[in-house]
Structure formats: C-alpha cells, structure tokens
C-alpha cells in the first residue's frame, strides 16, 4: 500500500517574487528606473489629457437651480374663465379644476391681465398687480399668504414688538 511518506518527493522550486523592487530581481515592476512615473503617485499624462478632452466636450451648466421651493403660479385671467361671480377661490379648488398641478408650495396669482368678476381669494400668494386688479373688480382677499423672505421676517418682528 502506498503511504504519504513513501511517495517520491516533487521538485518544489520556490516561485520568483516579481515586482517587489530591484533587490528581489523583479527589478522595477514595469515602471522603468527613474522619473516621476517610476515612483508611487506618479501620474501618466495620457489619461489626464483624455479626461480633459472629455470634460471640454461637456456643455457648460448655465445658471443654477434654487433649493427653495417655488409656488405654482396662475394668471388671474384664468380665474374669470373658470369661476363665476361671487365664488371663493382656494388652492384646493384650483387643483380640483386642474388649473395647477401641485399646491404643496402654495399658489401665486399673477396680474398680467384684468378680472371682470367679483371673486373671494383665500390662502394664496398675490403679486401687487394681481391684488390691485382683484380689488378693482370688487373682489375680496382673505388670508393672504406672505412669502417668507428675510425682509418680511424683519418687518413682522418689528410690527409684533
């Protein structure tokens, strides 16, 4: 019967350790002898040039996107088309009639035209021209929302004191 100790020994030659510096006879690990690229941290110029060409082909980003949410806006001429005389206009009604898509950040009425009907406006932001046009038509503004700006915060605190 063959046992492990009776098997002939194989020629076990140790592997050559390549790429560990010059003293290990792996010499320079494919980096050459001297220069910036032979040392650790040396950059190869070709990769950087290709990246630069790629970046130059990208279009420039124009402007910026604000992180602050903006309200949905609507012209007051649309109100006279969809509401009758004496109606109360709220953001929920505008959403039901599909005049605005999102009311989470509020609704702002813009006064680029005139209103011929007496409407009651509740819980909306208003531009100055929209406010004058609604009041000129005999409408009422209830619970107007005020934009939260630094100037408004200062005036609110001054009025409260």
Secondary structure, 3 states (H helix, E strand, C coil): CCCHHHCCCCCCCCCCCCCCCCCCCCCCCCCCCCCHHHCCCCCCHHHHHHHHHHHHHCCCCCCCCCCCCCCEEEEHHHHHHHCCCCCEECHHHHHHCCCCCCCCCCEEEECCCCCCCCCEEECCEECHHHHHHHHHCCCEEECCCCCCCHHHHHHHHHHHC
